[in-house]
């Protein structure tokens, strides 16, 4: 080796360049990608699977509708949170319906273990070519777990979780149990969930009664309830039904002849309007709303249980009374005309006063919103003179007053409060019976003042008027229904019912009992009840209120059976600027009862303003008319009977101008037979009549030395307290100055009848101005219909709340309490 060779660096030999084999490289990359995707996919699948909802068999418990039954134990409504469902055992489902579902939904159900992998592969191919979601592959098992645990979204994650849960379901339950879950869970549309509800909703029959042709219709619906609904598209629904029959024949569940025969007999659908109580359109919606509120508020039933717990709720509604009430309140002839498209509203509550069971409840002319404003229960309005028996007359009778108790109907004021009579007239010395018959306001206020405001307030509270305010309502206006918060027809019906139930108030209630889904007692209702007055008090009040209907302001409520009742009207509040100068009414009431039922009707606008108020409408008009229509139908077929007369009621002859025993001077016209509690029969002789000598020449009292040519003796009325100056009540002519005709006396023929006499209740048609007035319309509140709008009888004459007085009228300038 020479030096040159040693000093020259040696280059490494060149490597031979290899040629790239592209097919092999692509294959390698594909393999790497496949492994990566497989790994990532497996990881995702594992993550999705582990993230699946916890499998809890209790979650498979379906939500079922609660069923409402009427007083005859017949179903009339169902409560469900958007899911009308009735559970059915699988052995109650006809085999042809089960076969129809298997044929169209999952023919291999009894062969696979929850998942049909071949069907899934077909679905994957369809989804790749047609877009994800183009075809499903859920078995019946998968559909059950999807409904119970998963959302309806179409994603791979949800599908993986569906498979996992399906395997768990199959390990826990038998095939028949899973199939039964499916038949009770699936949505058929039209608000029906489960096969039983679907059979009732679409066909009006139970699931065990359907035939093959009907089974094919039902089996075709769950795949797309809206699309296949026969109510929405009858032609498409029929195509789907025939497809089900074809599938059944294809898989051997039926033969081709059976399929063709079923195709020729399309099912007869039930009309939508006749599905009351089966879908969302329940019968008696206002009553149903009240049942819901009562269950929640009184008995502590949660809404979740109420709507989803499958309860059986037995209620008090009487279909005969309820339908009559709904018919009457939707009849436009029962309302005054409105000036625009805002309707006059009304409400009614009917109660069996012997038990407190609510027989009918309608909260408006039309039902507009689920659990909306129910005027029969949620309304809070001043009841006007319909409150007089509750706050004045009833407590007065209970505390020693009688139907013959006389007060002077003349102007009176208590501090700043001066009650007015609706017609501006004064009747002088009148009895409680006559004041009630004619609905005299001043009498009621004076009577409450005598017995004490606290007495009337407490009595009303015991009668179930729970809206009374301890401070604002202890006022004399209480006698006229001037309540600060008002009250409802249902509360008023309960209060009046106590008069018809011998003095026992029973809390009105619409629920009798509630059973759980297993038929075990969940709630057993025991309504509150209390003896709030003596039986004699209740009977006397009833007898007086019968007079109101026979010959007073409530004649439009007359029936072919005994009726006791009271009208009530409240006028527009004149202290508000918008009503100044307007004459009209805000609310009109009629409260009445028979020996069987008590009912109260309210009428008015929801929002009273200068354009919307009652124009010539009073409690004795349209409300009494509605009351009668409802009660006639509600009591149709019920034998008429009288109000039961308790022991301790006696009759006595009295002087109607004093309420005491007649004196020898009492004119025959003013001697009447009245009813009394035996402990309150008057013992004193009437002092209100006197015999005086009158000069026939002048008509003045004879004085010695007046030169009178002829002296006659007259019997005259001596008013206990002189009338205010300038006031002339209707009986003023019985006093001085005397008539100028010689020998004239206030006597009339002996057989004349006094208004309100109860000597012969069957022929009690007393003489009164209303009966004689040819312009008087039957049942109107006033002696004659007014030409111009104005306040009717029973108006609370002052819109504000008057000051309260201490019992006995002591210190009238200071409010009580």
C-alpha positions in Angstrom: 0.0 0.0 0.0 1.5 3.3 -1.1 1.3 6.6 0.8 -1.2 8.1 -1.6 -3.6 5.3 -1.1 -3.2 5.7 2.6 -3.9 9.4 2.6 -7.0 9.2 0.4 -10.3 8.7 2.3 -12.3 5.7 1.4 -16.0 6.3 0.4 -18.6 3.8 1.6 -20.1 1.7 -1.0 -23.5 2.9 -2.3 -26.6 1.0 -1.2 -28.8 -0.1 -4.0 -32.1 1.9 -4.1 -35.3 -0.1 -3.6 -38.4 0.6 -5.6 -41.6 1.6 -3.8 -44.3 -1.0 -4.2 -47.4 1.2 -3.9 -50.1 -1.5 -3.6 -48.2 -3.1 -0.7 -47.8 0.3 1.0 -51.5 1.1 0.6 -52.4 -2.2 2.1 -50.1 -1.6 5.0 -51.6 1.8 5.6 -55.0 0.4 5.4 -54.1 -2.3 7.9 -52.7 0.3 10.3 -55.8 2.5 9.8 -58.1 -0.5 10.4 -56.3 -1.4 13.6 -56.4 2.2 14.8 -60.1 2.6 13.9 -60.8 -0.7 15.5 -59.0 0.3 18.6 -60.6 3.7 18.8 -64.0 2.2 17.9 -63.6 -0.5 20.5 -62.6 2.1 23.0 -65.6 4.3 22.1 -68.0 1.4 22.2 -66.6 0.4 25.5 -66.9 3.9 26.8 -70.5 4.2 25.5 -71.4 0.8 26.9 -70.0 1.7 30.3 -71.8 5.0 30.1 -75.2 3.3 29.5 -77.9 4.1 32.1 -77.9 1.8 35.1 -80.2 -1.1 34.5 -82.9 -0.9 37.1 -86.0 -3.1 36.7 -88.1 -0.6 38.6 -87.7 1.9 35.8 -89.7 -0.5 33.6 -92.8 0.2 35.7 -95.0 2.1 33.2 -97.0 5.2 34.0 -100.7 4.5 34.1 -103.7 6.8 33.9 -105.8 7.4 37.0 -109.5 6.7 36.5 -112.3 8.8 37.8 -115.7 7.3 38.6 -119.0 9.1 39.1 -121.5 8.6 42.0 -122.8 5.5 40.1 -119.3 4.0 39.9 -119.2 4.5 36.2 -115.9 5.8 34.6 -116.1 9.2 33.1 -112.5 10.6 32.9 -108.9 9.7 33.1 -105.9 11.7 34.3 -102.6 11.2 32.5 -99.5 13.3 32.0 -99.8 13.2 28.2 -100.0 9.4 28.3 -103.4 7.7 28.4 -102.5 4.2 29.5 -104.3 1.2 31.0 -102.3 -1.9 32.0 -103.3 -5.2 30.5 -102.0 -8.7 31.1 -100.5 -10.5 28.1 -103.0 -13.3 28.3 -105.8 -10.8 27.8 -104.3 -9.7 24.5 -105.7 -11.7 21.6 -103.2 -14.0 19.9 -103.9 -12.4 16.5 -102.9 -9.0 17.9 -99.7 -10.4 19.3 -98.9 -12.1 16.0 -99.6 -8.9 14.1 -96.9 -7.1 16.2 -94.4 -9.9 15.8 -95.0 -10.0 12.0 -94.5 -6.3 11.5 -92.0 -5.4 14.3 -89.9 -8.4 15.3 -90.6 -11.8 13.7 -87.7 -13.5 15.4 -88.5 -12.1 18.9 -88.8 -15.5 20.5 -85.5 -16.7 18.8 -83.0 -14.0 19.5 -81.4 -12.9 22.8 -82.5 -9.3 22.6 -80.7 -8.2 19.4 -81.1 -9.4 15.8 -77.6 -9.0 14.4 -78.6 -9.8 10.8 -81.2 -7.1 10.9 -78.6 -4.7 12.3 -76.2 -5.5 9.4 -79.0 -4.8 6.9 -79.8 -1.6 8.7 -76.1 -0.5 8.6 -76.0 -1.0 4.8 -79.2 0.9 4.4 -77.9 3.7 6.6 -74.6 3.9 4.7 -76.4 4.2 1.4 -79.4 6.2 2.5 -78.0 8.2 5.4 -77.9 7.5 9.1 -81.3 6.8 10.5 -82.7 5.6 7.2 -83.6 2.2 8.6 -83.9 0.9 12.2 -83.2 -2.5 13.5 -84.6 -2.4 17.0 -86.1 -5.6 18.3 -89.1 -5.5 20.6 -86.6 -5.9 23.5 -84.6 -2.9 22.3 -87.7 -0.8 21.9 -88.6 -1.5 25.6 -85.2 -0.4 26.9 -85.1 2.6 24.6 -88.5 3.7 25.9 -87.6 3.1 29.6 -84.0 4.3 29.7 -82.9 6.2 26.6 -83.6 9.3 24.6 -85.3 9.1 21.1 -82.2 10.6 19.4 -80.7 8.5 16.5 -77.0 8.1 17.3 -74.5 5.3 17.3 -73.9 5.9 21.0 -77.5 5.4 21.8 -77.7 2.3 19.7 -74.7 0.7 21.5 -76.3 1.5 24.8 -79.6 0.0 23.6 -77.8 -3.3 22.7 -76.2 -3.5 26.2 -79.4 -2.8 28.0 -81.3 -5.2 25.8 -79.0 -8.1 26.8 -79.5 -7.2 30.5 -83.3 -7.1 30.0 -83.3 -10.5 28.4 -81.3 -12.0 31.3 -83.7 -10.6 33.8 -87.2 -11.2 32.3 -88.9 -13.9 30.3 -89.9 -13.3 26.7 -93.6 -13.1 27.6 -92.8 -10.6 30.4 -90.9 -8.4 27.9 -93.6 -8.7 25.3 -96.2 -7.6 27.9 -94.0 -4.6 28.8 -93.9 -3.7 25.1 -97.7 -4.0 24.7 -98.3 -1.7 27.7 -95.7 0.9 26.8 -95.8 1.7 23.1 -97.4 4.9 21.7 -100.3 4.4 19.3 -100.9 8.1 18.8 -104.0 10.2 19.6 -102.9 10.2 23.3 -103.1 6.4 23.7 -100.3 4.4 25.2 -100.5 0.7 25.4 -102.8 -1.8 23.6 -105.7 -1.4 25.9 -105.9 2.4 25.7 -105.4 2.1 21.9 -108.3 -0.3 21.5 -110.6 2.1 23.5 -109.3 5.2 21.8 -109.6 4.0 18.2 -112.3 1.3 18.4 -114.3 2.0 21.6 -113.8 -1.5 23.0 -111.5 -3.4 25.2 -108.4 -5.1 23.7 -109.7 -8.6 24.2 -112.7 -7.8 21.9 -110.8 -6.8 18.8 -110.8 -9.0 15.7 -108.0 -9.7 13.2 -108.8 -6.7 10.9 -108.7 -4.4 13.9 -105.5 -6.0 15.2 -103.8 -5.2 12.0 -104.7 -1.5 12.3 -103.4 -1.2 15.8 -100.2 -3.1 15.1 -99.3 -0.8 12.2 -99.6 2.4 14.3 -96.5 2.4 16.7 -94.0 2.6 13.9 -95.1 6.1 13.1 -98.3 7.1 15.0 -98.8 10.4 13.3 -98.1 9.1 9.8 -100.3 6.0 10.1 -103.2 7.6 12.1 -106.5 6.7 10.4 -107.9 10.0 11.7 -105.2 12.0 9.9 -104.9 10.0 6.7 -107.3 7.2 6.3 -105.9 6.0 2.9 -102.3 5.7 4.2 -103.5 4.0 7.4 -105.4 1.4 5.3 -102.3 0.8 3.2 -100.3 0.2 6.4 -103.0 -2.1 7.8 -102.9 -4.3 4.7 -99.1 -4.4 4.8 -99.4 -5.9 8.3 -101.8 -8.5 7.1 -99.4 -9.3 4.2 -96.5 -9.8 6.7 -98.7 -12.0 8.9 -99.5 -14.2 5.9 -95.8 -14.2 4.8 -94.6 -15.5 8.1 -97.4 -18.0 8.5 -99.3 -16.4 11.3 -102.4 -16.5 9.1 -103.2 -18.0 5.7 -103.7 -15.9 2.6 -107.4 -16.4 2.7 -107.7 -15.0 6.2 -105.5 -12.1 5.2 -107.7 -11.3 2.2 -110.9 -11.6 4.2 -109.5 -9.2 6.9 -108.5 -6.7 4.1 -112.1 -6.6 3.0 -113.4 -5.5 6.4 -111.9 -2.2 7.4 -112.4 -1.4 11.1 -115.1 1.0 12.2 -113.4 3.8 14.2 -115.0 5.5 17.1 -115.8 9.2 16.5 -113.4 11.6 18.1 -116.2 13.6 19.7 -117.4 10.4 21.5 -114.1 9.7 23.1 -114.7 11.7 26.3 -113.0 10.2 29.3 -110.6 8.1 27.1 -108.3 10.7 25.6 -107.5 14.2 26.8 -111.1 15.5 26.2 -112.5 14.4 29.6 -116.2 14.6 30.4 -117.2 17.2 33.0 -113.9 19.1 32.7 -114.6 21.7 35.4 -115.5 19.0 37.8 -112.4 17.0 36.9 -110.3 20.1 37.5 -111.8 20.4 41.0 -111.2 16.8 41.8 -107.5 17.3 40.8 -107.2 20.3 43.1 -108.9 18.6 45.9 -106.7 15.5 45.7 -103.6 17.7 45.7 -104.5 20.3 48.3 -106.7 18.3 50.7 -105.4 14.8 50.5 -101.7 15.4 49.7 -101.6 13.3 46.5 -98.6 14.4 44.4 -99.2 15.4 40.8 -96.8 12.6 39.7 -98.9 10.0 41.5 -102.1 11.5 40.4 -101.2 11.5 36.7 -99.0 8.4 36.5 -100.0 6.2 39.4 -103.0 4.3 38.0 -105.2 5.5 40.9 -108.9 4.8 41.0 -110.7 7.9 42.2 -114.3 7.6 43.2 -116.1 11.0 43.0 -119.4 12.5 43.9 -120.5 13.8 40.5 -124.0 13.0 39.4 -124.1 12.8 35.6 -127.7 13.9 35.5 -127.1 17.0 37.5 -123.7 17.8 35.8 -125.1 17.5 32.3 -128.0 19.7 33.2 -125.7 22.3 34.6 -123.4 22.2 31.5 -126.4 22.5 29.2 -127.9 25.5 31.2 -124.6 27.4 31.3 -124.0 27.0 27.6 -127.5 28.2 26.6 -127.3 31.8 25.3 -130.9 32.3 26.3 -129.8 32.2 29.9 -127.7 35.3 29.6 -128.3 39.0 29.0 -126.8 40.3 25.7 -123.4 41.7 25.9 -122.5 45.0 24.1 -119.5 43.4 22.4 -117.9 40.0 22.0 -116.9 39.8 25.7 -119.5 37.3 27.2 -121.3 37.6 30.5 -120.0 34.6 32.5 -121.7 32.3 35.0 -120.9 29.5 37.4 -122.9 26.9 39.4 -122.2 24.5 42.2 -124.7 21.8 43.3 -124.3 20.0 46.6 -126.2 17.2 48.3 -126.5 18.9 51.6 -127.2 15.7 53.5 -123.7 14.5 52.8 -121.7 17.4 51.5 -121.1 15.6 48.2 -120.7 17.9 45.2 -123.1 16.7 42.5 -122.3 19.2 39.8 -119.8 22.0 39.2 -119.5 24.2 36.1 -117.1 27.1 36.2 -118.0 29.0 33.0 -119.9 29.1 29.8 -117.2 27.2 28.0 -114.1 25.2 29.1 -111.0 26.8 27.7 -107.9 25.6 29.7 -106.9 22.6 31.6 -107.0 23.5 35.3 -107.7 27.1 34.4 -109.9 29.6 36.2 -112.9 27.7 37.7 -115.5 30.3 38.6 -117.4 27.8 40.7 -114.5 27.4 43.1 -111.9 30.0 42.4 -114.2 33.0 42.1 -114.1 35.5 44.9 -117.0 38.0 44.5 -119.3 39.9 46.9 -122.5 37.8 47.3 -124.8 40.8 48.0 -128.1 40.1 49.8 -127.6 36.3 49.3 -125.3 36.7 52.3 -128.1 38.1 54.6 -129.3 34.6 55.8 -125.6 33.7 56.5 -124.5 36.8 58.4 -127.7 38.4 59.7 -130.9 36.4 59.6 -129.5 33.0 60.5 -127.5 34.1 63.5 -130.4 36.3 64.7 -132.8 33.4 64.7 -130.2 31.3 66.5 -129.8 34.0 69.2 -133.5 34.5 70.1 -134.9 36.6 67.3 -137.9 35.2 65.4 -139.5 35.4 62.0 -141.9 37.9 63.6 -139.1 40.2 64.9 -140.0 43.7 63.9 -137.6 46.6 63.1 -138.4 50.0 61.6 -137.3 50.3 58.0 -136.5 53.9 58.0 -133.2 55.7 57.2 -130.4 55.1 59.7 -126.7 55.9 59.9 -123.8 54.6 61.9 -121.1 57.1 61.8 -120.2 57.5 58.1 -122.2 54.4 57.0 -125.8 54.9 55.9 -127.3 51.8 54.3 -129.8 52.3 51.5 -132.6 50.2 50.2 -132.4 49.2 46.5 -135.6 51.1 45.5 -135.2 54.1 47.7 -138.4 53.4 49.6 -139.0 52.7 53.3 -141.5 50.2 54.5 -141.7 51.1 58.2 -142.3 48.5 60.8 -141.8 45.1 59.1 -141.0 41.6 60.3 -137.9 39.5 59.6 -140.0 37.4 57.2 -141.2 40.4 55.2 -137.7 42.0 55.2 -136.3 38.8 53.8 -139.1 38.4 51.2 -138.5 41.9 49.8 -134.7 41.9 50.5 -134.7 45.1 52.6 -131.2 46.3 53.2 -131.8 48.6 56.1 -133.5 45.9 58.1 -130.6 43.5 57.7 -128.0 46.1 58.8 -130.1 47.0 61.8 -130.6 43.4 62.7 -126.8 42.7 62.6 -126.2 45.7 64.7 -128.6 44.4 67.3 -127.1 40.9 67.6 -123.6 42.2 67.3 -121.2 42.0 64.4 -119.0 39.3 66.0 -122.1 37.1 66.3 -122.8 37.3 62.6 -119.1 37.0 61.6 -118.7 33.8 63.7 -121.9 32.3 62.3 -120.7 32.8 58.8 -117.3 31.3 59.6 -119.0 28.2 61.0 -120.9 27.9 57.7 -117.7 27.4 55.8 -117.1 31.0 54.5 -113.4 30.8 54.9 -112.5 34.0 53.0 -113.6 36.3 55.8 -111.0 38.7 57.1 -110.8 39.1 60.9 -110.2 42.9 60.6 -111.8 44.1 57.4 -115.0 42.0 57.4 -116.1 42.8 61.0 -118.3 45.6 59.7 -122.0 46.2 59.3 -121.7 45.8 55.5 -121.2 42.1 56.3 -125.0 41.9 56.5 -125.3 42.9 52.8 -122.4 40.6 51.6 -119.9 43.4 51.5 -117.0 41.0 51.9 -113.4 42.3 51.4 -112.4 39.2 49.5 -115.7 37.8 48.4 -116.7 34.2 48.2 -117.4 31.4 45.7 -120.5 29.6 44.6 -119.3 26.3 46.1 -118.7 27.9 49.5 -122.2 29.5 49.3 -123.8 26.2 48.4 -122.2 24.6 51.4 -123.5 27.3 53.7 -127.0 27.2 52.4 -126.9 23.5 52.6 -126.7 23.7 56.4 -130.1 25.3 56.5 -131.5 22.4 54.5 -129.7 19.9 56.6 -131.2 20.7 59.9 -128.4 23.0 61.0 -125.5 20.6 60.2 -122.8 22.0 57.9 -120.9 19.4 56.0 -117.8 20.4 54.1 -118.5 20.2 50.3 -116.3 17.6 48.8 -115.9 15.9 45.4 -113.9 12.9 46.3 -115.2 9.8 48.1 -112.2 7.5 48.1 -109.0 6.8 46.3 -107.6 3.4 45.6 -104.0 2.6 44.5 -103.2 0.7 41.4 -103.5 -2.6 43.3 -107.0 -1.7 44.5 -106.0 -0.9 48.1 -107.4 2.1 49.9 -105.1 5.1 49.5 -107.5 7.9 50.7 -110.8 7.5 52.5 -112.6 10.8 52.8 -114.2 11.8 56.0 -115.5 15.3 55.5 -115.6 17.9 58.3 -119.1 18.4 59.7 -120.4 20.6 62.5 -123.8 21.4 64.0 -123.7 25.1 63.5 -127.3 26.0 64.6 -130.3 24.4 66.2 -132.5 22.4 63.9 -135.3 24.8 64.8 -133.2 27.7 63.6 -132.5 25.9 60.3 -136.2 25.1 59.7 -137.4 28.7 60.5 -134.8 30.1 58.1 -135.9 27.6 55.5 -139.5 28.5 55.9 -138.7 32.2 55.6 -136.7 31.6 52.4 -139.6 29.6 51.0 -141.5 32.8 51.2 -138.9 34.5 49.1 -139.5 32.0 46.3 -143.2 31.9 46.6 -143.9 35.6 46.6 -140.7 37.6 46.9 -137.7 38.3 44.7 -137.0 34.7 43.8 -140.2 33.6 42.1 -138.4 32.5 38.9 -136.9 29.6 40.9 -140.3 28.1 41.6 -140.7 24.4 41.0 -143.3 21.7 41.6 -141.7 21.0 44.9 -140.6 23.0 48.0 -137.9 25.5 47.2 -136.1 27.9 49.6 -133.8 30.6 48.3 -132.4 34.1 48.3 -131.4 36.5 45.6 -128.3 38.7 45.7 -127.1 41.6 43.6 -124.2 44.0 44.0 -124.2 47.3 42.3 -121.3 49.1 40.6 -118.9 50.6 43.0 -119.7 54.3 42.7 -116.6 55.4 44.6 -114.5 54.4 41.5 -114.3 57.2 38.9 -115.0 54.9 36.0 -118.5 54.0 37.4 -119.7 57.4 38.5 -123.0 58.2 36.9 -123.5 54.6 35.7 -126.4 52.6 37.0 -125.9 48.9 36.8 -124.7 45.8 38.7 -121.5 44.0 39.1 -122.6 40.5 40.3 -125.9 38.6 40.4 -126.6 35.6 42.6 -129.2 33.1 43.3 -128.7 30.7 46.2 -131.4 28.1 46.9 -132.1 24.6 48.0 -134.7 21.8 48.1 -135.0 19.0 50.6 -132.5 17.1 48.5 -130.0 19.6 46.9 -128.5 23.0 47.4 -127.2 25.0 44.5 -125.8 28.5 43.9 -125.5 30.4 40.6 -123.3 33.4 40.0 -123.4 35.7 37.0 -121.3 38.6 35.9 -118.2 39.7 33.9 -114.8 38.4 34.7 -113.5 41.9 34.5 -116.1 44.6 35.3 -115.5 48.0 33.7 -117.5 50.9 32.3 -118.2 48.8 29.1 -118.8 45.5 30.8 -121.4 45.3 33.6 -124.8 43.8 34.2 -127.4 46.0 32.6 -130.9 45.3 34.1 -129.8 41.9 35.3 -130.5 40.9 38.9 -130.2 37.8 41.1 -133.9 37.0 40.7 -133.6 37.1 36.9 -131.2 35.0 34.9 -129.4 33.3 37.8 -132.7 32.1 39.3 -133.8 31.0 35.8 -130.6 28.9 35.4 -131.0 27.5 38.9 -134.5 26.3 38.2 -133.5 24.7 34.9 -130.6 22.7 36.5 -132.6 21.6 39.5 -135.6 20.5 37.5 -133.4 18.1 35.5 -131.2 17.1 38.5 -134.3 16.0 40.5 -136.2 14.5 37.6 -137.7 11.2 38.8 -137.1 12.1 42.5 -140.4 12.1 44.5 -141.2 15.5 45.9 -141.2 15.9 49.7 -141.3 18.7 52.1 -138.7 20.1 54.4 -138.6 18.0 57.6 -140.2 19.9 60.5 -138.2 19.3 63.7 -139.7 19.1 67.2 -139.9 22.4 69.1 -141.6 24.3 66.3 -144.9 25.9 67.3 -147.4 28.3 65.9 -148.6 31.5 67.5 -150.8 34.4 66.6 -148.9 37.7 66.5 -149.2 41.4 65.7 -147.1 41.9 62.5 -146.3 45.5 63.5 -144.7 44.6 66.8 -143.9 40.9 66.6 -145.7 40.5 69.9 -149.1 39.0 70.9 -152.0 41.0 69.5 -153.7 43.5 71.7 -157.5 44.1 71.7 -156.7 47.1 69.5 -154.6 45.3 66.8 -156.4 45.6 63.5 -157.4 42.3 61.9 -155.1 43.0 58.9 -152.1 42.9 61.2 -152.9 39.7 63.0 -151.2 36.6 61.6 -150.1 33.1 62.5 -146.3 32.7 62.6 -143.8 29.9 63.3 -141.6 30.0 66.4 -139.0 28.0 68.2 -141.0 27.1 71.3 -138.6 28.9 73.5 -139.1 32.2 71.7 -142.9 32.5 71.5 -143.7 36.1 72.5 -145.4 36.6 75.9 -145.9 40.4 75.8 -148.9 42.2 74.4 -148.4 44.5 71.4 -148.1 48.2 72.6 -148.0 49.8 69.1 -151.7 50.5 68.7 -153.8 53.2 70.4 -157.4 54.3 70.3 -157.8 58.0 70.0 -160.7 60.4 69.6 -160.7 62.3 66.3 -162.7 65.3 65.2 -164.7 64.2 62.2 -164.8 67.8 61.0 -161.0 68.4 60.9 -159.5 64.9 61.0 -157.3 66.0 63.9 -157.1 64.6 67.3 -160.1 65.8 69.4 -159.2 68.3 72.1 -161.7 69.6 74.7 -163.2 72.9 73.5 -162.3 72.5 69.8 -165.9 72.9 68.9 -166.0 69.6 67.0 -169.6 68.7 66.0 -168.8 64.9 65.9 -166.1 62.9 67.6 -165.1 59.4 66.3 -162.7 56.9 67.7 -159.8 55.7 65.4 -157.1 53.1 66.0 -153.7 54.4 65.1 -150.1 53.2 65.0 -147.8 54.5 67.7 -144.3 54.1 66.2 -141.8 53.2 69.0 -139.3 55.7 67.7 -140.5 58.7 65.6 -139.4 58.7 61.9 -136.6 61.1 61.0 -137.8 64.4 59.8 -139.0 64.5 56.3 -139.2 60.7 56.0 -142.5 59.0 55.2 -142.4 55.2 55.3 -145.2 53.2 53.6 -147.0 52.7 56.9 -147.0 56.4 57.8 -150.7 56.7 57.0 -151.5 54.5 60.0 -150.2 57.3 62.2 -151.3 61.0 62.6 -152.3 63.1 60.6 -155.5 61.1 60.4 -157.7 60.6 57.4 -160.4 63.3 57.1 -163.3 60.9 56.3 -165.3 60.3 59.5 -165.0 56.9 61.0 -162.1 55.8 58.8 -159.8 53.2 60.4 -156.8 51.2 59.1 -158.8 48.0 59.3 -159.4 45.8 56.2 -161.5 42.8 55.7 -160.7 40.0 58.2 -159.7 37.4 55.7 -156.9 39.4 54.1 -153.5 37.8 54.0 -150.3 39.3 55.2 -147.1 38.8 53.2 -145.1 36.1 54.7 -147.8 34.4 56.6 -147.0 30.7 57.2 -150.4 29.7 58.5 -151.0 27.5 55.4 -147.6 27.0 53.6 -149.3 25.3 50.7 -151.4 28.3 49.8 -149.1 31.1 50.9 -149.7 33.6 48.2 -149.9 36.8 50.1 -151.1 40.1 48.7 -148.2 42.2 47.7 -147.3 45.0 45.3 -145.4 42.8 43.0 -148.3 40.5 42.4 -150.6 43.4 41.6 -148.2 45.3 39.3 -149.1 44.5 35.7 -145.7 45.6 34.6 -144.0 43.2 36.8 -142.2 40.3 35.1 -142.4 37.0 37.0 -139.3 36.5 39.1 -137.8 39.9 38.6 -136.3 41.5 41.7 -138.3 44.7 41.5 -142.0 45.5 41.6 -141.8 46.6 38.0 -139.0 46.4 35.4 -137.2 49.8 35.3 -137.2 51.7 32.1 -133.7 52.9 32.6 -130.8 50.7 34.0 -130.4 51.0 37.7 -129.6 49.0 40.8 -131.9 46.0 41.5 -132.9 44.6 44.8 -130.2 43.0 47.0 -127.6 45.6 45.9 -124.9 46.3 48.4 -125.6 50.1 48.2 -122.1 51.1 49.2 -119.1 49.8 47.3 -116.8 50.5 50.2 -116.7 48.7 53.5 -118.7 50.6 56.2 -117.4 51.0 59.7 -118.1 48.3 62.2 -120.2 48.9 65.3 -120.0 47.3 68.6 -122.8 44.9 69.6 -126.0 46.8 70.3 -124.9 49.8 68.3 -122.9 51.3 71.2 -120.6 54.1 70.2 -121.4 54.1 66.5 -118.4 56.3 65.6 -115.8 53.8 66.6 -115.1 50.6 64.6 -115.0 47.3 66.4 -111.9 45.1 66.6 
